[in-house]
């Protein structure tokens, strides 16, 4: 009689432990779910805040920005470029500006600030990662570097949006001319450096992004860099 009672007691203890494990599992599952949902909500809220801040900055530069059909706004601090159509943000891209900082001086290798427009689009229908030299496809395809490696080459790849300054003495004219300095928005082989200053003056983008953007904007579209 004692043995069956002992076995029954062990079975009850086992069932109790299983129930306890299930309760713990449910507790941790609910806890993780709440944490995940909270994290997602915070990320969404942060993204909305960043968008609002960028559009606020654009408005401070020129309140009439919302009347512009197509505007590319390059934010140097965040290393992002926002595609805006008539005041509405369409998409934000990660970019890289100059590792030497900002400035318009000729031979400075710096990224010029101020209002620009797209002077010329170059690279229609070229293959992904095509290397352009002197704005002409060399026939070669770049090997993309995903690591944060800064090579001694500043390859121009996939597409070119050649910029022309709109502000005389600031980014247009003798000694400060963005078009004359060959300032582009273009693809790069050093994709691992996108998101931080790394170029020799131009605005670098991921190759797939610059191809996408190339097809969405026209020549004369405005590009503001601040």
Secondary structure, DSSP 8 states (H G I E B T S, - for coil): -HHHHHHHHHHHHHHHHHHHHHHHHHHHHHHHHHHHHHHHHHHHHHHHHHHHHHHHHHHHH-GGGGG-SSEEEEETTTTEEEEEETTEEEEEEEEE-BTT-B---TTS--B--EEEEEEEEE-TT--TTEEEETTEEEEEE-----SS---S---EEEEEEEEEE-SBTTTBSTTT-TTTTT-EEEE-S-GGGTTS--BSSSEEE-HHHHHHHHHH--TT-EEEE-
